[in-house]
Amino acid sequence: MVRIYDRDRQEWVGREREREIAALHDRDAARQRAARRAAVAVLAVCGLAFGTWALGWKDEPKPAAYLTERQPARSPGTDVGASGTEDAAPPSPEGGPPPGYESVTDDEGFRLAVPRGWTRTGEGGVNGITVVNYHSFDGTRRLQVYEVSEPTPYGSLRTFLDDAEVPKSAGFRKLSLSRLDDGPRPAARLTYLTDLAGGAGDAPDVGTWHVVDHRFEAADGKRYAVAAYGPEADGRQDERELVATALTWFCPAFTHCPGVGAG
């Protein structure tokens, strides 16, 4: 009997045993090929699934951005007191002033909106109160702001009208006096014509001045006057607009004014 050395098993075997070993080798090779084909199929299915998921994820909408309520920006170097209010310029209403206006924080501490480029001057008033004036480059239009001492806005205007010591020009003529107490705080408005521009001795001669004098209680509980002066000859809408815009952005010093101001 012829014997053959099996290198894998490291033994001598006969032909019969050699045929058995060859059959085992063929069977194992077939199983390995089948296993490889199955593995390739599984990988292909996984790859297809991953690709479908990736494409679907890419098409998903991005997460929505949820914005909290806008907080007033603080100026550099400002402090927040124990009450949470800022000892700084009060925040402006959303959107900013209308075209041609700018929001300013006056040296007296209050904020308001005035026409862009106007010049500020201040002068001493009664009881140490500073009367602030913003005026156009040619002096023909003016916005005046100051604190009043009377207990009510309407009473303050009645004092102006009835007090003989308050100077009025020979051409002074009252147009209207209205209580405006339908808002959250009391207010009153006087409109009149005059030959004098409210204490501005260097004001140009425009003939008759039209004046809108609005007095109101602000968010700090104090009373203020915001008055607009302009030539009667060019109509009365300019003065109404000046007062309305200034009031919308008005906020006293050290006071938080949510939304728009008095007006």
Secondary structure, 3 states (H helix, E strand, C coil): CCEEEECCCCEEEEHHHHHHHHHHHHHHHHHHHHHHHHHHHHHHHHHHHHHHHHHHHHCCCCCCCCCCCCCCCCCCCCCECCCCCECCCCCCCCCCCCCCEEEEECCCCCEEEEECCCEEEEEECHHHCEEEEEECCCCCCEEEEEEECCCCHHHHHHHHHHCCCCCCCCCCEEEEEEECCCCCCCEEEEEEEECCCCCCCCCCCCCCEEEEEEEEECCCCCEEEEEEEEEHHHCCHHHHHHHHHHHHCCECCCCCCCCCCCC
